[in-house]
């Protein structure tokens, strides 16, 4: 049965979608961008701060589903400039144990919501 996951500790959806959907033991998160959930302002002073906010938003959604980064099996990263990959990867890597890191793809795209620089979504399993 499909269960909608929602938390005030992550940005509220800006369209007709849910923060995440739990189907059985599998969680599908929507893409997270660097919106501060308390102020609804973008955190885009640096790519490092932006990526940290994205990862913290993803963490909040995972926690709302009683999961953590250890439950993630697949990540999709969308970035506006592949030249930012190393900086994004350095922050991203702080949230995972390299030996058990999930599968992942990183794709450069023309534009992202609100013209941010990075968006990350994940699939996690209990």
N, C-alpha and C positions, 0 to 999 in steps of 0.2 A: 504494500500500500504506500502511496506517495505521501510524504510528510514535508511540509514547508518549514524550513529552518529560518528563523529571524532573530536578530539581536540588535539592541540599541547601541552596542559597543562597536558596531561597524556601520559604515554609511548606509543610509536607507536607499533603496532602489530609486533610480531616476527615470524609470520607465516601467512598462508592464512585465516585470520579471521578479523573481524571488532572489534573496541573497544566496540561498542554496536549497536543494531538494534532496531529501533522503529517501531512497528507494531500497527497501530491504536493509542491507548492511552497507550500501554504497551511497556516498555523499557526492553530489555534483555541485560545485560552487560556481556562482556567476563570477565573471571577471571583476577583480578588485582594482580600483584606482586609488590615487593618493588623496582621497577626501578625508579630512579629519572628521570623525563621527560626532564630535562635540560641537564643532563650529560650522560644519558643512563647507569649510574653506579648503582649497587645494593646498597641499604641501609640496611645493615645487621649487624651493630655493636651490636645491642641488639634486642631482640624480640619486645620490646616496640617501638623502632625507626622503625623497619621493619613494624610492624602493622600500625603505624601512617602513614608511606609512602603509604602503601596499601590503607588505608582509604582516604587519600588525593587524590590518583589517582582515586579512585572510585568517590569521590566528584567532580572531574574535569569532568569526563564522564557524571555524572548526570547533572551538570550545562550546559554542551554542549547540552543537551536535554531539557533545561529549567525546570529541576527538582532539587530536593534536597533529603536529607535522609528521609524527611517526606513522600515522595512518595513511598519509598521502602516497598513492601509487603512480600518479601521473600529473604533470604540471604543464600548462601552456603559458608561455610568456610572449607577449606582444610588445615590441618596442618601436619607437619612432625613428631611431637612429642606431644602426648596428655599431657605431663607434662608442656607444654607451655600454656595450655588452660587458666589458671587463668590470666596470664599476657596479653594474646591476648584479652580475654574477658573484662578486665579492660579498655584497650584502645578503643576497639570496643564500649563499653557502653557509652563512652563520646560523641559519634556521634548520639545517639538515646535517645528519651524520653522513659523511661522504661514503662510507662503506655500505650504507643502506638507503642512499638517496633514491628518490623516485625517478621514473622515466620522465623525459622532458623534451619539449621542442621550444625553440626560440625563433620567432619570426619578426622580421622588420616589416612594418606596415606604413601606409601613407599617412593615416590619421587614426587617432583614438578618441574615445569620448572626452569631451571638454578639452581636447587637444593636449592631453597629458603625454608623458614620455614613456610610460610603462603601464601595462595591465597584466594581471596574473590570475589565472583560474586553476582549479585543481579538482582531481577526483580522489576521494579517500574511501577506505574500507575499514570497517570495525573488525 
